[in-house]
Amino acid sequence: MAGIERTAEIDWQGGLADGSGTVVGTSSGAIDLPVTWASRVEAPEGRASPEELVAAAHAACYAMAFSHTLAEAGSPPERLHVTATVRAELGDEGLAITSSDLEVRGRVSGLDAAQFQRQAEEAERGCPVSNALRGSIEIGVSATLED
């Protein structure tokens, strides 16, 4: 497989507290989201934040990794629902992302709850976004098998 490259850009106007911009996914054209400082540290009010974009990337990547892990083990999923919750804290050195918790609920035949949790943890280690974040933040995985 050849290397993969994706791009996004933003045209920011103004200072940090009073400025704003729109982040655009120039590779796909599928992203066109307003961002502000307030959307990061106060109420989003219809605007995105870099932390929300990290959460979106982590959820999407993990869903794909988990689907692959399950299929490789002979139990392809019927459905996976992943929620990634990214947390950031404002400290003396500025704003820092501190954790990303992955919560997955899934419908998969042939596994019990313990096997599903083990596969969920294995998939996290195979997720490229997790691997990029690992060592910088805490990553948690919680898996619930649905009937």
Rosetta constraint file for C-alpha pairs under 8 A:
AtomPair CA 6 CA 26 HARMONIC 7.79 0.50
AtomPair CA 6 CA 27 HARMONIC 5.42 0.50
AtomPair CA 7 CA 25 HARMONIC 6.19 0.50
AtomPair CA 7 CA 26 HARMONIC 5.55 0.50
AtomPair CA 7 CA 27 HARMONIC 5.28 0.50
AtomPair CA 8 CA 23 HARMONIC 6.74 0.50
AtomPair CA 8 CA 24 HARMONIC 5.42 0.50
AtomPair CA 8 CA 25 HARMONIC 4.26 0.50
AtomPair CA 8 CA 26 HARMONIC 5.08 0.50
AtomPair CA 8 CA 27 HARMONIC 6.88 0.50
AtomPair CA 9 CA 23 HARMONIC 5.59 0.50
AtomPair CA 9 CA 24 HARMONIC 5.43 0.50
AtomPair CA 9 CA 25 HARMONIC 6.67 0.50
AtomPair CA 9 CA 26 HARMONIC 6.85 0.50
AtomPair CA 10 CA 21 HARMONIC 6.16 0.50
AtomPair CA 10 CA 22 HARMONIC 5.52 0.50
AtomPair CA 10 CA 23 HARMONIC 4.44 0.50
AtomPair CA 10 CA 24 HARMONIC 6.24 0.50
AtomPair CA 11 CA 21 HARMONIC 5.52 0.50
AtomPair CA 11 CA 22 HARMONIC 6.42 0.50
AtomPair CA 11 CA 23 HARMONIC 7.38 0.50
AtomPair CA 12 CA 19 HARMONIC 6.92 0.50
AtomPair CA 12 CA 20 HARMONIC 5.65 0.50
AtomPair CA 12 CA 21 HARMONIC 4.36 0.50
AtomPair CA 12 CA 22 HARMONIC 7.27 0.50
AtomPair CA 13 CA 19 HARMONIC 5.38 0.50
AtomPair CA 13 CA 20 HARMONIC 5.66 0.50
AtomPair CA 13 CA 21 HARMONIC 6.24 0.50
AtomPair CA 14 CA 18 HARMONIC 6.19 0.50
AtomPair CA 14 CA 19 HARMONIC 3.98 0.50
AtomPair CA 14 CA 20 HARMONIC 6.67 0.50
AtomPair CA 15 CA 19 HARMONIC 4.77 0.50
AtomPair CA 16 CA 20 HARMONIC 7.87 0.50
AtomPair CA 16 CA 36 HARMONIC 7.91 0.50
AtomPair CA 16 CA 37 HARMONIC 6.25 0.50
AtomPair CA 17 CA 36 HARMONIC 7.74 0.50
AtomPair CA 17 CA 37 HARMONIC 5.66 0.50
AtomPair CA 17 CA 38 HARMONIC 7.23 0.50
AtomPair CA 18 CA 36 HARMONIC 7.89 0.50
AtomPair CA 18 CA 37 HARMONIC 7.59 0.50
AtomPair CA 19 CA 36 HARMONIC 6.48 0.50
AtomPair CA 19 CA 37 HARMONIC 7.44 0.50
AtomPair CA 20 CA 34 HARMONIC 7.32 0.50
AtomPair CA 20 CA 35 HARMONIC 5.88 0.50
AtomPair CA 20 CA 36 HARMONIC 4.73 0.50
AtomPair CA 20 CA 37 HARMONIC 7.46 0.50
AtomPair CA 21 CA 34 HARMONIC 5.76 0.50
AtomPair CA 21 CA 35 HARMONIC 5.47 0.50
AtomPair CA 21 CA 36 HARMONIC 6.68 0.50
AtomPair CA 22 CA 32 HARMONIC 6.45 0.50
AtomPair CA 22 CA 33 HARMONIC 5.24 0.50
AtomPair CA 22 CA 34 HARMONIC 4.16 0.50
AtomPair CA 22 CA 35 HARMONIC 5.80 0.50
AtomPair CA 23 CA 31 HARMONIC 7.15 0.50
AtomPair CA 23 CA 32 HARMONIC 5.76 0.50
AtomPair CA 23 CA 33 HARMONIC 5.27 0.50
AtomPair CA 23 CA 34 HARMONIC 6.30 0.50
AtomPair CA 23 CA 35 HARMONIC 7.03 0.50
AtomPair CA 24 CA 29 HARMONIC 6.94 0.50
AtomPair CA 24 CA 30 HARMONIC 7.83 0.50
AtomPair CA 24 CA 31 HARMONIC 5.11 0.50
AtomPair CA 24 CA 32 HARMONIC 4.54 0.50
AtomPair CA 24 CA 33 HARMONIC 6.57 0.50
AtomPair CA 25 CA 29 HARMONIC 5.19 0.50
AtomPair CA 25 CA 30 HARMONIC 6.05 0.50
AtomPair CA 25 CA 31 HARMONIC 4.60 0.50
AtomPair CA 25 CA 32 HARMONIC 6.61 0.50
AtomPair CA 26 CA 31 HARMONIC 7.81 0.50
AtomPair CA 33 CA 47 HARMONIC 6.72 0.50
AtomPair CA 33 CA 48 HARMONIC 6.17 0.50
AtomPair CA 34 CA 47 HARMONIC 5.16 0.50
AtomPair CA 34 CA 48 HARMONIC 6.05 0.50
AtomPair CA 35 CA 39 HARMONIC 6.38 0.50
AtomPair CA 35 CA 47 HARMONIC 5.34 0.50
AtomPair CA 35 CA 48 HARMONIC 5.12 0.50
AtomPair CA 35 CA 49 HARMONIC 5.66 0.50
AtomPair CA 36 CA 40 HARMONIC 6.78 0.50
AtomPair CA 36 CA 47 HARMONIC 7.17 0.50
AtomPair CA 36 CA 48 HARMONIC 7.68 0.50
AtomPair CA 36 CA 49 HARMONIC 7.12 0.50
AtomPair CA 37 CA 41 HARMONIC 6.50 0.50
AtomPair CA 37 CA 49 HARMONIC 7.92 0.50
AtomPair CA 38 CA 42 HARMONIC 4.94 0.50
AtomPair CA 38 CA 43 HARMONIC 6.51 0.50
AtomPair CA 38 CA 44 HARMONIC 6.91 0.50
AtomPair CA 39 CA 43 HARMONIC 5.59 0.50
AtomPair CA 39 CA 44 HARMONIC 4.04 0.50
AtomPair CA 39 CA 45 HARMONIC 6.92 0.50
AtomPair CA 39 CA 47 HARMONIC 5.83 0.50
AtomPair CA 39 CA 48 HARMONIC 6.19 0.50
AtomPair CA 39 CA 49 HARMONIC 5.76 0.50
AtomPair CA 40 CA 44 HARMONIC 6.90 0.50
AtomPair CA 40 CA 48 HARMONIC 7.62 0.50
AtomPair CA 40 CA 49 HARMONIC 5.12 0.50
AtomPair CA 40 CA 50 HARMONIC 7.38 0.50
AtomPair CA 40 CA 51 HARMONIC 7.31 0.50
AtomPair CA 44 CA 48 HARMONIC 6.46 0.50
AtomPair CA 44 CA 49 HARMONIC 7.69 0.50
AtomPair CA 48 CA 52 HARMONIC 6.34 0.50
AtomPair CA 48 CA 53 HARMONIC 7.31 0.50
AtomPair CA 49 CA 53 HARMONIC 6.39 0.50
AtomPair CA 50 CA 54 HARMONIC 6.22 0.50
AtomPair CA 51 CA 55 HARMONIC 6.24 0.50
AtomPair CA 51 CA 86 HARMONIC 6.32 0.50
AtomPair CA 51 CA 87 HARMONIC 7.61 0.50
AtomPair CA 51 CA 88 HARMONIC 7.57 0.50
AtomPair CA 51 CA 97 HARMONIC 7.42 0.50
AtomPair CA 52 CA 56 HARMONIC 6.14 0.50
AtomPair CA 52 CA 86 HARMONIC 7.10 0.50
AtomPair CA 53 CA 57 HARMONIC 6.14 0.50
AtomPair CA 54 CA 58 HARMONIC 6.04 0.50
AtomPair CA 54 CA 86 HARMONIC 7.29 0.50
AtomPair CA 55 CA 59 HARMONIC 6.06 0.50
AtomPair CA 55 CA 84 HARMONIC 5.20 0.50
AtomPair CA 55 CA 85 HARMONIC 6.05 0.50
AtomPair CA 55 CA 86 HARMONIC 5.55 0.50
AtomPair CA 55 CA 100 HARMONIC 7.28 0.50
AtomPair CA 56 CA 60 HARMONIC 6.14 0.50
AtomPair CA 56 CA 84 HARMONIC 7.04 0.50
AtomPair CA 57 CA 61 HARMONIC 5.98 0.50
AtomPair CA 57 CA 129 HARMONIC 7.09 0.50
AtomPair CA 58 CA 62 HARMONIC 5.91 0.50
AtomPair CA 58 CA 84 HARMONIC 6.43 0.50
AtomPair CA 58 CA 129 HARMONIC 5.67 0.50
AtomPair CA 58 CA 130 HARMONIC 6.84 0.50
AtomPair CA 59 CA 63 HARMONIC 6.09 0.50
AtomPair CA 59 CA 82 HARMONIC 5.75 0.50
AtomPair CA 59 CA 83 HARMONIC 5.98 0.50
AtomPair CA 59 CA 84 HARMONIC 5.15 0.50
AtomPair CA 59 CA 102 HARMONIC 7.14 0.50
AtomPair CA 60 CA 64 HARMONIC 6.45 0.50
AtomPair CA 60 CA 82 HARMONIC 7.80 0.50
AtomPair CA 61 CA 65 HARMONIC 6.20 0.50
AtomPair CA 61 CA 127 HARMONIC 6.12 0.50
AtomPair CA 61 CA 128 HARMONIC 7.01 0.50
AtomPair CA 61 CA 129 HARMONIC 6.38 0.50
AtomPair CA 62 CA 66 HARMONIC 5.90 0.50
AtomPair CA 62 CA 82 HARMONIC 7.72 0.50
AtomPair CA 62 CA 123 HARMONIC 7.12 0.50
AtomPair CA 62 CA 124 HARMONIC 6.42 0.50
AtomPair CA 62 CA 127 HARMONIC 5.49 0.50
AtomPair CA 62 CA 129 HARMONIC 7.68 0.50
AtomPair CA 62 CA 130 HARMONIC 7.76 0.50
AtomPair CA 63 CA 67 HARMONIC 6.06 0.50
AtomPair CA 63 CA 80 HARMONIC 6.81 0.50
AtomPair CA 63 CA 81 HARMONIC 7.57 0.50
AtomPair CA 63 CA 82 HARMONIC 6.32 0.50
AtomPair CA 64 CA 68 HARMONIC 6.23 0.50
AtomPair CA 65 CA 69 HARMONIC 6.13 0.50
AtomPair CA 65 CA 123 HARMONIC 5.52 0.50
AtomPair CA 65 CA 124 HARMONIC 7.25 0.50
AtomPair CA 65 CA 126 HARMONIC 6.23 0.50
AtomPair CA 65 CA 127 HARMONIC 5.39 0.50
AtomPair CA 66 CA 70 HARMONIC 6.09 0.50
AtomPair CA 66 CA 119 HARMONIC 7.49 0.50
AtomPair CA 66 CA 120 HARMONIC 6.30 0.50
AtomPair CA 66 CA 123 HARMONIC 4.77 0.50
AtomPair CA 66 CA 124 HARMONIC 7.30 0.50
AtomPair CA 67 CA 71 HARMONIC 6.18 0.50
AtomPair CA 67 CA 76 HARMONIC 6.58 0.50
AtomPair CA 67 CA 77 HARMONIC 6.23 0.50
AtomPair CA 67 CA 80 HARMONIC 7.70 0.50
AtomPair CA 68 CA 72 HARMONIC 6.03 0.50
AtomPair CA 68 CA 76 HARMONIC 7.67 0.50
AtomPair CA 69 CA 73 HARMONIC 6.30 0.50
AtomPair CA 69 CA 119 HARMONIC 6.93 0.50
AtomPair CA 69 CA 122 HARMONIC 7.52 0.50
AtomPair CA 69 CA 123 HARMONIC 5.75 0.50
AtomPair CA 70 CA 74 HARMONIC 6.42 0.50
AtomPair CA 70 CA 75 HARMONIC 5.15 0.50
AtomPair CA 70 CA 76 HARMONIC 5.13 0.50
AtomPair CA 70 CA 77 HARMONIC 6.60 0.50
AtomPair CA 70 CA 119 HARMONIC 6.83 0.50
AtomPair CA 71 CA 75 HARMONIC 5.12 0.50
AtomPair CA 71 CA 76 HARMONIC 3.99 0.50
AtomPair CA 71 CA 77 HARMONIC 7.13 0.50
AtomPair CA 72 CA 76 HARMONIC 7.66 0.50
AtomPair CA 75 CA 108 HARMONIC 6.64 0.50
AtomPair CA 75 CA 109 HARMONIC 6.48 0.50
AtomPair CA 75 CA 110 HARMONIC 6.53 0.50
AtomPair CA 75 CA 111 HARMONIC 7.59 0.50
AtomPair CA 76 CA 108 HARMONIC 6.75 0.50
AtomPair CA 76 CA 109 HARMONIC 7.91 0.50
AtomPair CA 77 CA 106 HARMONIC 7.16 0.50
AtomPair CA 77 CA 107 HARMONIC 6.11 0.50
AtomPair CA 77 CA 108 HARMONIC 4.63 0.50
AtomPair CA 77 CA 109 HARMONIC 7.32 0.50
AtomPair CA 78 CA 106 HARMONIC 7.57 0.50
AtomPair CA 78 CA 107 HARMONIC 5.46 0.50
AtomPair CA 78 CA 108 HARMONIC 5.68 0.50
AtomPair CA 78 CA 109 HARMONIC 7.86 0.50
AtomPair CA 79 CA 106 HARMONIC 5.42 0.50
AtomPair CA 79 CA 107 HARMONIC 5.16 0.50
AtomPair CA 79 CA 108 HARMONIC 7.14 0.50
AtomPair CA 80 CA 104 HARMONIC 6.63 0.50
AtomPair CA 80 CA 105 HARMONIC 5.80 0.50
AtomPair CA 80 CA 106 HARMONIC 4.29 0.50
AtomPair CA 80 CA 107 HARMONIC 6.56 0.50
AtomPair CA 81 CA 104 HARMONIC 5.51 0.50
AtomPair CA 81 CA 105 HARMONIC 5.20 0.50
AtomPair CA 81 CA 106 HARMONIC 6.15 0.50
AtomPair CA 82 CA 102 HARMONIC 6.73 0.50
AtomPair CA 82 CA 103 HARMONIC 5.63 0.50
AtomPair CA 82 CA 104 HARMONIC 4.39 0.50
AtomPair CA 82 CA 105 HARMONIC 6.59 0.50
AtomPair CA 83 CA 101 HARMONIC 7.98 0.50
AtomPair CA 83 CA 102 HARMONIC 5.78 0.50
AtomPair CA 83 CA 103 HARMONIC 5.15 0.50
AtomPair CA 83 CA 104 HARMONIC 6.41 0.50
AtomPair CA 84 CA 100 HARMONIC 6.34 0.50
AtomPair CA 84 CA 101 HARMONIC 5.53 0.50
AtomPair CA 84 CA 102 HARMONIC 4.58 0.50
AtomPair CA 84 CA 103 HARMONIC 6.40 0.50
AtomPair CA 85 CA 99 HARMONIC 7.98 0.50
AtomPair CA 85 CA 100 HARMONIC 5.40 0.50
AtomPair CA 85 CA 101 HARMONIC 5.16 0.50
AtomPair CA 85 CA 102 HARMONIC 6.62 0.50
AtomPair CA 86 CA 97 HARMONIC 7.20 0.50
AtomPair CA 86 CA 98 HARMONIC 7.69 0.50
AtomPair CA 86 CA 99 HARMONIC 5.71 0.50
AtomPair CA 86 CA 100 HARMONIC 4.30 0.50
AtomPair CA 86 CA 101 HARMONIC 6.56 0.50
AtomPair CA 87 CA 97 HARMONIC 5.82 0.50
AtomPair CA 87 CA 98 HARMONIC 5.74 0.50
AtomPair CA 87 CA 99 HARMONIC 5.31 0.50
AtomPair CA 87 CA 100 HARMONIC 6.36 0.50
AtomPair CA 88 CA 95 HARMONIC 6.62 0.50
AtomPair CA 88 CA 96 HARMONIC 5.29 0.50
AtomPair CA 88 CA 97 HARMONIC 4.02 0.50
AtomPair CA 88 CA 98 HARMONIC 5.30 0.50
AtomPair CA 88 CA 99 HARMONIC 7.17 0.50
AtomPair CA 89 CA 95 HARMONIC 5.60 0.50
AtomPair CA 89 CA 96 HARMONIC 5.47 0.50
AtomPair CA 89 CA 97 HARMONIC 6.48 0.50
AtomPair CA 89 CA 98 HARMONIC 6.85 0.50
AtomPair CA 90 CA 94 HARMONIC 5.40 0.50
AtomPair CA 90 CA 95 HARMONIC 4.27 0.50
AtomPair CA 90 CA 96 HARMONIC 6.41 0.50
AtomPair CA 91 CA 95 HARMONIC 6.23 0.50
AtomPair CA 91 CA 96 HARMONIC 7.61 0.50
AtomPair CA 97 CA 137 HARMONIC 6.92 0.50
AtomPair CA 98 CA 136 HARMONIC 7.73 0.50
AtomPair CA 98 CA 137 HARMONIC 4.98 0.50
AtomPair CA 98 CA 138 HARMONIC 6.41 0.50
AtomPair CA 99 CA 137 HARMONIC 4.95 0.50
AtomPair CA 99 CA 138 HARMONIC 4.51 0.50
AtomPair CA 99 CA 139 HARMONIC 5.74 0.50
AtomPair CA 99 CA 140 HARMONIC 7.90 0.50
AtomPair CA 100 CA 137 HARMONIC 7.29 0.50
AtomPair CA 100 CA 138 HARMONIC 6.38 0.50
AtomPair CA 100 CA 139 HARMONIC 5.00 0.50
AtomPair CA 100 CA 140 HARMONIC 6.52 0.50
AtomPair CA 101 CA 138 HARMONIC 7.98 0.50
AtomPair CA 101 CA 139 HARMONIC 5.55 0.50
AtomPair CA 101 CA 140 HARMONIC 4.48 0.50
AtomPair CA 101 CA 141 HARMONIC 6.01 0.50
AtomPair CA 101 CA 142 HARMONIC 7.83 0.50
AtomPair CA 102 CA 139 HARMONIC 7.46 0.50
AtomPair CA 102 CA 140 HARMONIC 5.86 0.50
AtomPair CA 102 CA 141 HARMONIC 4.81 0.50
AtomPair CA 102 CA 142 HARMONIC 6.27 0.50
AtomPair CA 103 CA 141 HARMONIC 5.93 0.50
AtomPair CA 103 CA 142 HARMONIC 4.80 0.50
AtomPair CA 103 CA 143 HARMONIC 5.96 0.50
AtomPair CA 104 CA 120 HARMONIC 7.99 0.50
AtomPair CA 104 CA 141 HARMONIC 7.74 0.50
AtomPair CA 104 CA 142 HARMONIC 6.27 0.50
AtomPair CA 104 CA 143 HARMONIC 4.86 0.50
AtomPair CA 104 CA 144 HARMONIC 6.28 0.50
AtomPair CA 105 CA 143 HARMONIC 5.86 0.50
AtomPair CA 105 CA 144 HARMONIC 4.73 0.50
AtomPair CA 105 CA 145 HARMONIC 5.82 0.50
AtomPair CA 105 CA 146 HARMONIC 6.56 0.50
AtomPair CA 106 CA 143 HARMONIC 7.82 0.50
AtomPair CA 106 CA 144 HARMONIC 6.51 0.50
AtomPair CA 106 CA 145 HARMONIC 5.19 0.50
AtomPair CA 106 CA 146 HARMONIC 5.59 0.50
AtomPair CA 107 CA 145 HARMONIC 6.06 0.50
AtomPair CA 107 CA 146 HARMONIC 5.11 0.50
AtomPair CA 107 CA 147 HARMONIC 6.38 0.50
AtomPair CA 108 CA 145 HARMONIC 7.26 0.50
AtomPair CA 108 CA 146 HARMONIC 7.72 0.50
AtomPair CA 111 CA 115 HARMONIC 5.77 0.50
AtomPair CA 111 CA 116 HARMONIC 6.10 0.50
AtomPair CA 112 CA 116 HARMONIC 6.17 0.50
AtomPair CA 112 CA 145 HARMONIC 7.47 0.50
AtomPair CA 113 CA 117 HARMONIC 6.23 0.50
AtomPair CA 113 CA 144 HARMONIC 6.84 0.50
AtomPair CA 113 CA 145 HARMONIC 5.64 0.50
AtomPair CA 114 CA 118 HARMONIC 6.26 0.50
AtomPair CA 115 CA 119 HARMONIC 6.13 0.50
AtomPair CA 116 CA 120 HARMONIC 6.05 0.50
AtomPair CA 116 CA 143 HARMONIC 6.84 0.50
AtomPair CA 116 CA 144 HARMONIC 7.53 0.50
AtomPair CA 116 CA 145 HARMONIC 6.57 0.50
AtomPair CA 117 CA 121 HARMONIC 6.27 0.50
AtomPair CA 117 CA 142 HARMONIC 7.15 0.50
AtomPair CA 117 CA 143 HARMONIC 5.23 0.50
AtomPair CA 117 CA 144 HARMONIC 7.36 0.50
AtomPair CA 118 CA 122 HARMONIC 6.25 0.50
AtomPair CA 119 CA 123 HARMONIC 6.08 0.50
AtomPair CA 120 CA 124 HARMONIC 6.38 0.50
AtomPair CA 120 CA 141 HARMONIC 7.09 0.50
AtomPair CA 120 CA 142 HARMONIC 7.78 0.50
AtomPair CA 120 CA 143 HARMONIC 6.42 0.50
AtomPair CA 121 CA 125 HARMONIC 6.77 0.50
AtomPair CA 121 CA 141 HARMONIC 6.39 0.50
AtomPair CA 122 CA 126 HARMONIC 6.74 0.50
AtomPair CA 123 CA 127 HARMONIC 6.30 0.50
AtomPair CA 124 CA 130 HARMONIC 6.43 0.50
AtomPair CA 124 CA 141 HARMONIC 7.51 0.50
AtomPair CA 125 CA 130 HARMONIC 6.88 0.50
AtomPair CA 125 CA 131 HARMONIC 6.75 0.50
AtomPair CA 126 CA 130 HARMONIC 7.71 0.50
AtomPair CA 126 CA 131 HARMONIC 7.34 0.50
AtomPair CA 127 CA 131 HARMONIC 6.17 0.50
AtomPair CA 128 CA 132 HARMONIC 6.18 0.50
AtomPair CA 129 CA 133 HARMONIC 6.26 0.50
AtomPair CA 130 CA 134 HARMONIC 5.76 0.50
AtomPair CA 130 CA 139 HARMONIC 7.52 0.50
AtomPair CA 133 CA 137 HARMONIC 6.20 0.50
AtomPair CA 134 CA 138 HARMONIC 7.09 0.50
AtomPair CA 134 CA 139 HARMONIC 7.13 0.50
